[in-house]
Amino acid sequence: EPEVTQTPSHQVTQMGQEVILRCVPISNHLYFYWYRQILGQKVEFLVSFYNNEISEKSEIFDDQFSVERPDGSNFTLKIRSTKLEDSAMYFCAISGITGELFFGEGSRLTVL
Amino acid sequence: AQSVAQPEDQVNVAEGNPLTVKCTYSVSGNPYLFWYVQYPNRGLQFLLKYITGDNLVKGSYGFEAEFNKSQTSFHLKKPSALVSDSALYFCAVRDDLQGTYKYIFGTGTRLKVLA
């Protein structure tokens, strides 16, 4: 049973369009993360979210990106105006009290 | 800054033979180290971690890892490889320096177990 559910599993969008990726944890967690993986390669940190605010973000996480926890359970990643290079797998993760990260199955984003 | 390095892009091993996937780390303070496995088109799955205690850590699917402070290494091992172990393996370190928990991943090592 996964700790985290992500939707959609795959989204195809046109360049310049807005995309929202969603993450639903099975139980309450304080720490949330978004990671990106391009073409099955390196897993890149985007942002961490703690206690309903961003705790840290990488250089990749520019003004085109935003995160929210709109209803106290869902955790979303928004890309305002997608670019071709945003095509990647996006993974949501939560950290458990024992210290490890639990990942969702990912959302594949294809920007045309 | 905390970092991990995985020096091998790919490791090939025959089924039944022991396998080792290498990881070295660079941290300030006590290291929190992790191994994850990723199968095609799937998320990363937690295998094992080292936080404190015994240097030999046992994890899922018969994997283990040895924490070596003097060599700053945390190599993943398995005594007898299975074809089903073929996957992408990531070493990770948790960076607590900024007062937040940030997990930094290595570049990954593709393990191919040959029948």
gemmi code that builds the backbone of each chain (N, CA, C; Angstrom):
import gemmi

chains = {
    "A": [
        ("GLU", (0.861, -1.197, 0.000), (0.000, 0.000, 0.000), (0.894, 1.242, 0.000)),
        ("PRO", (0.828, 2.035, -1.062), (1.705, 3.211, -1.122), (1.294, 4.248, -0.090)),
        ("GLU", (2.292, 4.956, 0.395), (2.032, 6.021, 1.364), (1.484, 7.262, 0.685)),
        ("VAL", (1.770, 7.364, -0.604), (1.453, 8.579, -1.350), (0.810, 8.202, -2.684)),
        ("THR", (-0.251, 8.884, -3.021), (-0.891, 8.692, -4.322), (-0.723, 9.953, -5.148)),
        ("GLN", (-0.305, 9.787, -6.404), (-0.114, 10.934, -7.275), (-1.050, 10.869, -8.464)),
        ("THR", (-1.584, 12.031, -8.835), (-2.390, 12.136, -10.049), (-2.015, 13.404, -10.800)),
        ("PRO", (-2.132, 13.413, -12.123), (-2.389, 12.252, -12.981), (-1.135, 11.398, -13.109)),
        ("SER", (-1.295, 10.207, -13.613), (-0.111, 9.373, -13.837), (0.651, 9.860, -15.068)),
        ("HIS", (-0.083, 10.396, -16.029), (0.553, 10.927, -17.233), (-0.257, 12.107, -17.730)),
        ("GLN", (0.431, 13.197, -18.026), (-0.243, 14.353, -18.596), (0.559, 14.859, -19.784)),
        ("VAL", (-0.168, 15.090, -20.872), (0.421, 15.669, -22.071), (-0.154, 17.072, -22.201)),
        ("THR", (0.712, 18.051, -22.420), (0.254, 19.426, -22.477), (1.027, 20.183, -23.549)),
        ("GLN", (0.461, 21.281, -23.986), (1.136, 22.141, -24.945), (2.022, 23.123, -24.201)),
        ("MET", (3.119, 23.459, -24.827), (4.033, 24.454, -24.268), (3.278, 25.737, -23.939)),
        ("GLY", (3.550, 26.301, -22.774), (2.893, 27.525, -22.355), (1.657, 27.311, -21.501)),
        ("GLN", (1.157, 26.081, -21.465), (-0.023, 25.778, -20.665), (0.346, 25.571, -19.200)),
        ("GLU", (-0.634, 25.760, -18.338), (-0.457, 25.503, -16.918), (-0.755, 24.045, -16.607)),
        ("VAL", (0.008, 23.502, -15.677), (-0.184, 22.112, -15.268), (-0.222, 22.062, -13.740)),
        ("ILE", (-1.102, 21.256, -13.216), (-1.149, 21.024, -11.769), (-1.008, 19.538, -11.512)),
        ("LEU", (-0.021, 19.175, -10.735), (0.203, 17.785, -10.338), (-0.181, 17.650, -8.868)),
        ("ARG", (-0.843, 16.540, -8.570), (-1.395, 16.383, -7.220), (-0.806, 15.198, -6.490)),
        ("CYS", (-0.760, 15.344, -5.194), (-0.165, 14.338, -4.318), (-1.075, 14.220, -3.105)),
        ("VAL", (-1.446, 12.996, -2.750), (-2.295, 12.794, -1.577), (-1.620, 11.795, -0.658)),
        ("PRO", (-1.195, 12.233, 0.503), (-0.596, 11.283, 1.449), (-1.666, 10.441, 2.120)),
        ("ILE", (-1.294, 9.215, 2.474), (-2.245, 8.303, 3.107), (-2.560, 8.778, 4.531)),
        ("SER", (-1.567, 9.286, 5.196), (-1.782, 9.765, 6.562), (-1.117, 11.130, 6.711)),
        ("ASN", (-1.335, 11.764, 7.797), (-0.800, 13.113, 7.998), (0.713, 13.101, 8.130)),
        ("HIS", (1.334, 13.972, 7.374), (2.781, 14.141, 7.466), (3.088, 15.621, 7.489)),
        ("LEU", (4.218, 15.938, 8.062), (4.594, 17.340, 8.122), (5.448, 17.766, 6.952)),
        ("TYR", (6.323, 16.844, 6.501), (7.268, 17.183, 5.442), (6.812, 16.591, 4.118)),
        ("PHE", (6.787, 17.445, 3.086), (6.462, 17.029, 1.734), (7.577, 17.486, 0.802)),
        ("TYR", (7.758, 16.732, -0.245), (8.827, 17.045, -1.189), (8.328, 16.825, -2.612)),
        ("TRP", (8.888, 17.605, -3.533), (8.745, 17.319, -4.954), (10.144, 17.127, -5.530)),
        ("TYR", (10.258, 16.062, -6.309), (11.493, 15.758, -7.033), (11.154, 15.592, -8.497)),
        ("ARG", (12.164, 15.768, -9.331), (11.981, 15.617, -10.772), (13.049, 14.652, -11.293)),
        ("GLN", (12.628, 13.832, -12.255), (13.573, 12.909, -12.885), (13.370, 12.972, -14.378)),
        ("ILE", (14.411, 13.341, -15.090), (14.343, 13.445, -16.546), (14.884, 12.164, -17.150)),
        ("LEU", (14.073, 11.529, -17.988), (14.493, 10.354, -18.771), (15.150, 9.270, -17.915)),
        ("GLY", (14.596, 8.974, -16.747), (15.096, 7.895, -15.913), (16.501, 8.105, -15.402)),
        ("GLN", (16.894, 9.340, -15.307), (18.257, 9.637, -14.864), (18.259, 10.188, -13.444)),
        ("LYS", (18.959, 11.280, -13.238), (19.176, 11.794, -11.892), (17.869, 12.274, -11.260)),
        ("VAL", (17.737, 12.030, -9.976), (16.582, 12.492, -9.208), (16.939, 13.854, -8.614)),
        ("GLU", (16.227, 14.898, -9.089), (16.589, 16.270, -8.719), (15.594, 16.852, -7.725)),
        ("PHE", (16.104, 17.418, -6.677), (15.284, 18.062, -5.661), (14.687, 19.352, -6.219)),
        ("LEU", (13.395, 19.528, -6.020), (12.741, 20.768, -6.422), (12.443, 21.637, -5.196)),
        ("VAL", (11.674, 21.069, -4.262), (11.189, 21.883, -3.150), (10.796, 20.989, -1.984)),
        ("SER", (10.946, 21.539, -0.788), (10.420, 20.874, 0.405), (9.423, 21.813, 1.077)),
        ("PHE", (8.468, 21.205, 1.739), (7.323, 21.948, 2.279), (7.085, 21.435, 3.679)),
        ("TYR", (7.138, 22.349, 4.634), (6.990, 21.941, 6.022), (6.014, 22.866, 6.722)),
        ("ASN", (5.083, 22.283, 7.404), (4.148, 23.076, 8.199), (3.459, 24.143, 7.352)),
        ("ASN", (3.068, 23.732, 6.156), (2.323, 24.584, 5.236), (3.100, 25.752, 4.648)),
        ("GLU", (4.415, 25.644, 4.628), (5.165, 26.628, 3.874), (6.432, 26.009, 3.307)),
        ("ILE", (6.971, 26.672, 2.272), (8.187, 26.178, 1.642), (9.338, 26.301, 2.634)),
        ("SER", (10.057, 25.185, 2.836), (11.210, 25.243, 3.727), (12.510, 25.385, 2.951)),
        ("GLU", (12.543, 24.812, 1.751), (13.728, 24.967, 0.919), (13.354, 24.714, -0.535)),
        ("LYS", (14.066, 25.376, -1.449), (13.830, 25.130, -2.861), (15.141, 25.192, -3.615)),
        ("SER", (15.188, 24.512, -4.757), (16.398, 24.471, -5.560), (16.346, 25.560, -6.628)),
        ("GLU", (17.455, 25.655, -7.387), (17.491, 26.644, -8.481), (16.483, 26.310, -9.568)),
        ("ILE", (16.158, 25.014, -9.682), (15.194, 24.610, -10.701), (13.825, 25.223, -10.392)),
        ("PHE", (13.510, 25.348, -9.132), (12.192, 25.801, -8.676), (12.127, 27.316, -8.801)),
        ("ASP", (11.922, 27.771, -10.058), (11.887, 29.222, -10.282), (10.451, 29.735, -10.185)),
        ("ASP", (10.240, 30.945, -10.675), (8.927, 31.587, -10.528), (7.817, 30.867, -11.277)),
        ("GLN", (8.174, 29.971, -12.178), (7.149, 29.219, -12.902), (6.516, 28.130, -12.042)),
        ("PHE", (7.176, 27.798, -10.956), (6.718, 26.721, -10.090), (6.091, 27.284, -8.819)),
        ("SER", (5.103, 26.572, -8.318), (4.559, 26.901, -7.009), (3.996, 25.628, -6.379)),
        ("VAL", (3.936, 25.624, -5.067), (3.360, 24.488, -4.348), (2.306, 25.024, -3.381)),
        ("GLU", (1.311, 24.161, -3.157), (0.233, 24.527, -2.246), (-0.262, 23.294, -1.540)),
        ("ARG", (-0.891, 23.557, -0.402), (-1.630, 22.492, 0.265), (-3.040, 23.038, 0.461)),
        ("PRO", (-3.825, 23.022, -0.602), (-5.066, 23.822, -0.607), (-6.101, 23.415, 0.424)),
        ("ASP", (-6.183, 22.140, 0.757), (-7.262, 21.732, 1.654), (-6.740, 20.944, 2.849)),
        ("GLY", (-5.474, 21.092, 3.157), (-4.912, 20.432, 4.324), (-4.493, 19.003, 4.111)),
        ("SER", (-4.852, 18.429, 2.952), (-4.410, 17.057, 2.698), (-3.702, 16.962, 1.352)),
        ("ASN", (-4.366, 17.395, 0.265), (-3.696, 17.396, -1.039), (-2.501, 18.327, -1.028)),
        ("PHE", (-1.515, 17.946, -1.806), (-0.295, 18.755, -1.937), (-0.053, 18.882, -3.436)),
        ("THR", (-0.039, 20.115, -3.956), (0.025, 20.285, -5.403), (1.300, 20.996, -5.835)),
        ("LEU", (1.724, 20.650, -7.040), (2.813, 21.347, -7.713), (2.226, 21.956, -8.968)),
        ("LYS", (2.371, 23.260, -9.120), (1.852, 23.949, -10.300), (3.012, 24.480, -11.115)),
        ("ILE", (2.912, 24.243, -12.422), (3.848, 24.858, -13.361), (3.027, 25.818, -14.193)),
        ("ARG", (3.322, 27.096, -14.118), (2.435, 28.109, -14.691), (2.445, 28.101, -16.209)),
        ("SER", (3.601, 28.078, -16.795), (3.734, 28.148, -18.251), (4.799, 27.131, -18.651)),
        ("THR", (4.344, 25.971, -19.052), (5.282, 24.866, -19.253), (6.203, 25.107, -20.439)),
        ("LYS", (7.420, 24.586, -20.288), (8.413, 24.629, -21.355), (8.734, 23.193, -21.756)),
        ("LEU", (9.336, 23.041, -22.919), (9.680, 21.698, -23.384), (10.551, 20.968, -22.357)),
        ("GLU", (11.473, 21.711, -21.751), (12.413, 21.090, -20.813), (11.786, 20.713, -19.470)),
        ("ASP", (10.507, 21.032, -19.289), (9.803, 20.588, -18.082), (9.327, 19.148, -18.208)),
        ("SER", (9.454, 18.576, -19.389), (9.065, 17.177, -19.580), (9.921, 16.289, -18.687)),
        ("ALA", (9.276, 15.542, -17.823), (9.997, 14.736, -16.834), (8.984, 13.924, -16.045)),
        ("MET", (9.501, 13.063, -15.191), (8.683, 12.430, -14.160), (8.781, 13.305, -12.914)),
        ("TYR", (7.656, 13.584, -12.322), (7.624, 14.378, -11.098), (7.156, 13.480, -9.967)),
        ("PHE", (7.974, 13.425, -8.933), (7.670, 12.565, -7.796), (7.379, 13.396, -6.551)),
        ("CYS", (6.302, 13.053, -5.903), (6.005, 13.581, -4.585), (6.556, 12.596, -3.563)),
        ("ALA", (7.032, 13.106, -2.441), (7.536, 12.232, -1.384), (7.197, 12.830, -0.039)),
        ("ILE", (7.074, 11.969, 0.925), (6.849, 12.390, 2.305), (7.903, 11.732, 3.170)),
        ("SER", (8.207, 12.362, 4.262), (9.175, 11.735, 5.169), (8.428, 11.198, 6.379)),
        ("GLY", (8.799, 9.964, 6.738), (8.181, 9.346, 7.891), (8.916, 9.706, 9.172)),
        ("ILE", (8.345, 9.309, 10.293), (8.984, 9.628, 11.576), (10.292, 8.859, 11.747)),
        ("THR", (10.482, 7.792, 10.959), (11.719, 7.023, 11.054), (12.794, 7.555, 10.113)),
        ("GLY", (12.507, 8.618, 9.379), (13.551, 9.339, 8.656), (13.621, 9.105, 7.161)),
        ("GLU", (13.058, 8.001, 6.658), (13.191, 7.773, 5.223), (12.077, 8.453, 4.450)),
        ("LEU", (12.348, 8.648, 3.163), (11.354, 9.215, 2.266), (10.515, 8.102, 1.660)),
        ("PHE", (9.237, 8.391, 1.501), (8.351, 7.497, 0.773), (7.864, 8.243, -0.460)),
        ("PHE", (8.048, 7.609, -1.617), (7.722, 8.244, -2.877), (6.403, 7.736, -3.422)),
        ("GLY", (5.741, 8.631, -4.154), (4.629, 8.194, -4.973), (5.141, 7.562, -6.254)),
        ("GLU", (4.200, 7.092, -7.069), (4.575, 6.426, -8.319), (4.921, 7.419, -9.426)),
        ("GLY", (4.695, 8.680, -9.171), (5.114, 9.693, -10.119), (4.037, 10.129, -11.094)),
        ("SER", (4.235, 11.327, -11.614), (3.393, 11.862, -12.698), (4.314, 12.176, -13.861)),
        ("ARG", (4.025, 11.538, -14.988), (4.847, 11.797, -16.171), (4.261, 12.989, -16.897)),
        ("LEU", (5.075, 14.022, -17.073), (4.641, 15.209, -17.793), (5.352, 15.263, -19.134)),
        ("THR", (4.557, 15.368, -20.195), (5.098, 15.512, -21.552), (4.632, 16.857, -22.083)),
        ("VAL", (5.591, 17.712, -22.420), (5.271, 19.031, -22.958), (5.599, 19.040, -24.448)),
        ("LEU", (4.584, 19.355, -25.255), (4.765, 19.332, -26.717), (4.954, 20.735, -27.278)),
    ],
    "B": [
        ("ALA", (28.519, 21.444, 1.562), (27.191, 20.862, 1.375), (27.307, 19.344, 1.366)),
        ("GLN", (26.232, 18.706, 1.790), (26.211, 17.244, 1.795), (26.097, 16.745, 0.358)),
        ("SER", (26.720, 15.613, 0.099), (26.611, 15.027, -1.232), (26.896, 13.539, -1.176)),
        ("VAL", (26.444, 12.839, -2.193), (26.795, 11.435, -2.374), (27.262, 11.240, -3.804)),
        ("ALA", (28.136, 10.280, -3.990), (28.646, 9.977, -5.322), (28.492, 8.494, -5.588)),
        ("GLN", (28.008, 8.185, -6.757), (27.921, 6.803, -7.207), (28.829, 6.707, -8.432)),
        ("PRO", (29.987, 6.109, -8.266), (31.002, 6.192, -9.320), (30.724, 5.339, -10.548)),
        ("GLU", (29.801, 4.383, -10.432), (29.524, 3.479, -11.549), (28.153, 3.783, -12.128)),
        ("ASP", (28.123, 4.010, -13.455), (26.821, 4.184, -14.107), (26.086, 2.854, -14.194)),
        ("GLN", (26.853, 1.790, -14.409), (26.231, 0.477, -14.573), (27.111, -0.595, -13.938)),
        ("VAL", (26.457, -1.573, -13.354), (27.138, -2.739, -12.798), (26.473, -3.969, -13.375)),
        ("ASN", (27.278, -4.850, -13.915), (26.778, -6.130, -14.437), (27.272, -7.252, -13.533)),
        ("VAL", (26.383, -8.169, -13.230), (26.780, -9.298, -12.384), (25.980, -10.526, -12.819)),
        ("ALA", (26.578, -11.676, -12.699), (25.888, -12.912, -13.057), (24.964, -13.331, -11.924)),
        ("GLU", (23.837, -13.902, -12.298), (22.889, -14.388, -11.294), (23.575, -15.372, -10.361)),
        ("GLY", (23.328, -15.197, -9.071), (23.928, -16.082, -8.083), (25.227, -15.551, -7.507)),
        ("ASN", (25.824, -14.615, -8.200), (27.063, -14.018, -7.696), (26.750, -12.883, -6.731)),
        ("PRO", (27.707, -12.555, -5.855), (27.484, -11.387, -4.979), (27.552, -10.093, -5.779)),
        ("LEU", (26.800, -9.111, -5.320), (26.824, -7.814, -5.991), (27.185, -6.712, -5.005)),
        ("THR", (27.815, -5.689, -5.545), (28.123, -4.481, -4.777), (27.832, -3.274, -5.641)),
        ("VAL", (27.102, -2.322, -5.101), (26.865, -1.046, -5.759), (27.457, 0.026, -4.841)),
        ("LYS", (28.354, 0.813, -5.388), (29.169, 1.697, -4.554), (28.543, 3.072, -4.340)),
        ("CYS", (28.814, 3.606, -3.160), (28.369, 4.954, -2.817), (29.362, 5.549, -1.842)),
        ("THR", (29.795, 6.760, -2.116), (30.594, 7.487, -1.138), (29.865, 8.776, -0.792)),
        ("TYR", (30.142, 9.290, 0.374), (29.400, 10.450, 0.834), (30.340, 11.535, 1.350)),
        ("SER", (29.808, 12.719, 1.410), (30.518, 13.849, 1.995), (29.506, 14.618, 2.838)),
        ("VAL", (29.727, 14.618, 4.153), (28.772, 15.282, 5.043), (29.515, 16.029, 6.130)),
        ("SER", (28.842, 17.016, 6.685), (29.297, 17.660, 7.907), (28.409, 17.128, 9.019)),
        ("GLY", (29.017, 16.585, 10.034), (28.204, 16.028, 11.107), (27.891, 14.563, 10.856)),
        ("ASN", (26.897, 14.072, 11.550), (26.546, 12.656, 11.438), (25.767, 12.396, 10.150)),
        ("PRO", (26.164, 11.356, 9.429), (25.461, 11.086, 8.173), (24.172, 10.290, 8.362)),
        ("TYR", (23.164, 10.658, 7.601), (21.948, 9.872, 7.474), (21.929, 9.394, 6.025)),
        ("LEU", (22.113, 8.118, 5.831), (22.318, 7.572, 4.490), (21.230, 6.571, 4.133)),
        ("PHE", (20.880, 6.533, 2.866), (19.761, 5.718, 2.401), (20.108, 5.071, 1.064)),
        ("TRP", (19.458, 3.955, 0.799), (19.456, 3.340, -0.530), (18.021, 3.159, -0.983)),
        ("TYR", (17.820, 3.479, -2.277), (16.528, 3.308, -2.903), (16.704, 2.517, -4.195)),
        ("VAL", (15.641, 1.836, -4.586), (15.635, 1.106, -5.855), (14.476, 1.618, -6.697)),
        ("GLN", (14.718, 1.693, -8.003), (13.657, 2.127, -8.921), (13.555, 1.136, -10.064)),
        ("TYR", (12.370, 0.553, -10.213), (12.077, -0.312, -11.348), (11.481, 0.549, -12.454)),
        ("PRO", (11.518, 0.081, -13.692), (11.062, 0.904, -14.819), (9.655, 1.446, -14.610)),
        ("ASN", (9.514, 2.737, -14.870), (8.218, 3.422, -14.789), (7.578, 3.357, -13.403)),
        ("ARG", (8.390, 3.268, -12.380), (7.886, 3.221, -11.006), (8.551, 4.307, -10.179)),
        ("GLY", (8.004, 4.544, -8.998), (8.636, 5.451, -8.046), (9.812, 4.788, -7.362)),
        ("LEU", (10.519, 5.577, -6.566), (11.652, 5.033, -5.819), (11.148, 4.304, -4.587)),
        ("GLN", (11.723, 3.141, -4.343), (11.328, 2.361, -3.167), (12.477, 2.331, -2.171)),
        ("PHE", (12.155, 2.563, -0.942), (13.144, 2.540, 0.127), (13.655, 1.121, 0.348)),
        ("LEU", (14.994, 0.988, 0.438), (15.600, -0.314, 0.695), (16.137, -0.416, 2.117)),
        ("LEU", (16.938, 0.581, 2.510), (17.539, 0.539, 3.834), (18.137, 1.896, 4.172)),
        ("LYS", (18.496, 2.052, 5.439), (19.065, 3.319, 5.885), (20.092, 3.078, 6.975)),
        ("TYR", (20.995, 4.043, 7.103), (21.900, 4.096, 8.234), (21.713, 5.446, 8.914)),
        ("ILE", (21.408, 5.392, 10.210), (21.332, 6.630, 10.985), (22.327, 6.569, 12.137)),
        ("THR", (22.310, 5.471, 12.829), (23.259, 5.255, 13.912), (23.271, 3.774, 14.234)),
        ("GLY", (24.253, 3.324, 15.008), (24.241, 1.926, 15.424), (25.187, 1.070, 14.607)),
        ("ASP", (24.800, -0.162, 14.362), (25.648, -1.126, 13.659), (26.013, -0.635, 12.273)),
        ("ASN", (27.259, -0.880, 11.917), (27.727, -0.442, 10.602), (27.126, -1.256, 9.476)),
        ("LEU", (26.733, -2.486, 9.753), (26.097, -3.319, 8.736), (24.586, -3.208, 8.905)),
        ("VAL", (23.958, -2.696, 7.880), (22.516, -2.452, 7.921), (21.831, -3.437, 6.981)),
        ("LYS", (20.801, -4.075, 7.458), (20.055, -5.008, 6.609), (18.749, -4.350, 6.170)),
        ("GLY", (18.367, -4.640, 4.929), (17.155, -4.037, 4.398), (16.280, -5.026, 3.680)),
        ("SER", (15.482, -4.478, 2.771), (14.508, -5.284, 2.039), (15.183, -6.146, 0.979)),
        ("TYR", (14.493, -7.231, 0.595), (14.880, -8.099, -0.522), (16.281, -8.701, -0.370)),
        ("GLY", (16.762, -8.846, 0.855), (18.067, -9.467, 1.086), (19.253, -8.531, 0.916)),
        ("PHE", (18.984, -7.246, 0.691), (20.071, -6.288, 0.547), (20.602, -5.850, 1.905)),
        ("GLU", (21.864, -5.478, 1.895), (22.478, -4.908, 3.074), (23.475, -3.843, 2.634)),
        ("ALA", (23.875, -3.011, 3.569), (24.849, -1.972, 3.239), (25.778, -1.808, 4.421)),
        ("GLU", (27.026, -1.496, 4.094), (28.030, -1.337, 5.129), (28.465, 0.111, 5.214)),
        ("PHE", (28.254, 0.688, 6.373), (28.694, 2.056, 6.621), (30.153, 2.021, 7.050)),
        ("ASN", (31.000, 2.746, 6.337), (32.426, 2.782, 6.657), (32.836, 4.241, 6.818)),
        ("LYS", (33.028, 4.630, 8.062), (33.286, 6.041, 8.346), (34.649, 6.482, 7.822)),
        ("SER", (35.641, 5.621, 7.951), (36.994, 6.014, 7.552), (37.102, 6.178, 6.033)),
        ("GLN", (36.322, 5.383, 5.295), (36.342, 5.488, 3.839), (35.180, 6.317, 3.311)),
        ("THR", (34.378, 6.844, 4.199), (33.160, 7.622, 3.847), (32.371, 6.918, 2.756)),
        ("SER", (32.113, 5.641, 2.993), (31.391, 4.853, 1.996), (30.165, 4.189, 2.611)),
        ("PHE", (29.243, 3.861, 1.755), (28.007, 3.188, 2.167), (27.594, 2.297, 0.996)),
        ("HIS", (28.360, 1.255, 0.747), (28.135, 0.387, -0.403), (26.973, -0.568, -0.154)),
        ("LEU", (26.195, -0.761, -1.179), (25.062, -1.687, -1.130), (25.536, -3.067, -1.575)),
        ("LYS", (25.080, -4.086, -0.857), (25.552, -5.443, -1.179), (24.409, -6.443, -1.103)),
        ("LYS", (24.638, -7.541, -1.821), (23.735, -8.685, -1.709), (24.559, -9.929, -1.985)),
        ("PRO", (24.428, -10.949, -1.165), (25.290, -12.128, -1.313), (25.059, -12.897, -2.613)),
        ("SER", (23.819, -12.915, -3.085), (23.508, -13.718, -4.270), (22.479, -12.966, -5.111)),
        ("ALA", (22.903, -12.472, -6.259), (22.038, -11.627, -7.088), (20.975, -12.445, -7.817)),
        ("LEU", (19.814, -11.809, -7.993), (18.724, -12.387, -8.771), (18.499, -11.528, -10.016)),
        ("VAL", (17.994, -12.163, -11.064), (17.674, -11.395, -12.277), (16.691, -10.277, -11.944)),
        ("SER", (15.788, -10.553, -11.018), (14.773, -9.568, -10.643), (15.358, -8.373, -9.867)),
        ("ASP", (16.618, -8.446, -9.485), (17.268, -7.304, -8.834), (17.683, -6.240, -9.855)),
        ("SER", (17.593, -6.568, -11.125), (17.961, -5.605, -12.170), (17.070, -4.375, -12.061)),
        ("ALA", (17.704, -3.223, -11.837), (16.953, -1.987, -11.598), (17.965, -0.854, -11.489)),
        ("LEU", (17.440, 0.330, -11.202), (18.263, 1.522, -10.982), (18.338, 1.758, -9.480)),
        ("TYR", (19.534, 1.916, -8.962), (19.738, 2.070, -7.522), (20.309, 3.449, -7.217)),
        ("PHE", (19.709, 4.085, -6.209), (20.128, 5.415, -5.808), (20.551, 5.425, -4.351)),
        ("CYS", (21.696, 6.030, -4.120), (22.155, 6.330, -2.777), (21.708, 7.753, -2.450)),
        ("ALA", (21.412, 8.024, -1.187), (20.959, 9.357, -0.806), (21.469, 9.711, 0.577)),
        ("VAL", (21.604, 11.006, 0.810), (22.010, 11.519, 2.114), (21.013, 12.586, 2.528)),
        ("ARG", (20.759, 12.656, 3.803), (19.861, 13.695, 4.293), (20.694, 14.856, 4.818)),
        ("ASP", (20.381, 16.029, 4.322), (21.100, 17.242, 4.675), (20.253, 18.009, 5.682)),
        ("ASP", (20.736, 18.099, 6.915), (19.984, 18.800, 7.957), (20.577, 20.169, 8.274)),
        ("LEU", (21.563, 20.570, 7.499), (22.353, 21.732, 7.905), (21.561, 23.024, 7.955)),
        ("GLN", (20.583, 23.158, 7.069), (19.836, 24.409, 7.016), (18.699, 24.414, 8.027)),
        ("GLY", (18.633, 23.370, 8.833), (17.529, 23.272, 9.779), (16.298, 22.639, 9.172)),
        ("THR", (16.416, 22.208, 7.928), (15.317, 21.495, 7.276), (15.848, 20.149, 6.812)),
        ("TYR", (14.973, 19.263, 6.476), (15.387, 17.937, 6.026), (15.343, 17.907, 4.507)),
        ("LYS", (16.512, 17.855, 3.898), (16.600, 17.810, 2.447), (17.365, 16.550, 2.064)),
        ("TYR", (16.819, 15.782, 1.171), (17.424, 14.522, 0.771), (18.084, 14.708, -0.589)),
        ("ILE", (19.374, 14.371, -0.658), (20.140, 14.555, -1.890), (20.508, 13.195, -2.434)),
        ("PHE", (20.219, 12.992, -3.711), (20.411, 11.689, -4.328), (21.657, 11.664, -5.209)),
        ("GLY", (22.270, 10.490, -5.278), (23.337, 10.275, -6.229), (22.779, 10.161, -7.639)),
        ("THR", (23.663, 9.972, -8.583), (23.268, 9.936, -9.989), (22.685, 8.605, -10.413)),
        ("GLY", (22.740, 7.629, -9.520), (22.131, 6.332, -9.820), (23.100, 5.360, -10.474)),
        ("THR", (22.903, 4.092, -10.176), (23.676, 3.013, -10.787), (22.703, 1.978, -11.310)),
        ("ARG", (22.856, 1.672, -12.595), (21.977, 0.666, -13.180), (22.587, -0.712, -12.955)),
        ("LEU", (21.850, -1.556, -12.285), (22.306, -2.925, -12.021), (21.664, -3.866, -13.014)),
        ("LYS", (22.511, -4.647, -13.667), (22.011, -5.644, -14.606), (22.491, -7.003, -14.123)),
        ("VAL", (21.553, -7.861, -13.807), (21.890, -9.215, -13.375), (21.610, -10.146, -14.541)),
        ("LEU", (22.627, -10.845, -14.961), (22.555, -11.678, -16.153), (22.283, -13.128, -15.777)),
        ("ALA", (21.332, -13.711, -16.470), (20.956, -15.107, -16.184), (22.009, -16.088, -16.669)),
    ],
}
model = gemmi.Model(1)
for chain_id, residues in chains.items():
    chain = gemmi.Chain(chain_id)
    for i, (resn, *xyz) in enumerate(residues, 1):
        res = gemmi.Residue()
        res.name, res.seqid = resn, gemmi.SeqId(i, " ")
        for name, pos in zip(("N", "CA", "C"), xyz):
            atom = gemmi.Atom()
            atom.name, atom.element = name, gemmi.Element(name[0])
            atom.pos, atom.b_iso = gemmi.Position(*pos), 0.0
            res.add_atom(atom)
        chain.add_residue(res)
    model.add_chain(chain)
structure = gemmi.Structure()
structure.add_model(model)
structure.setup_entities()
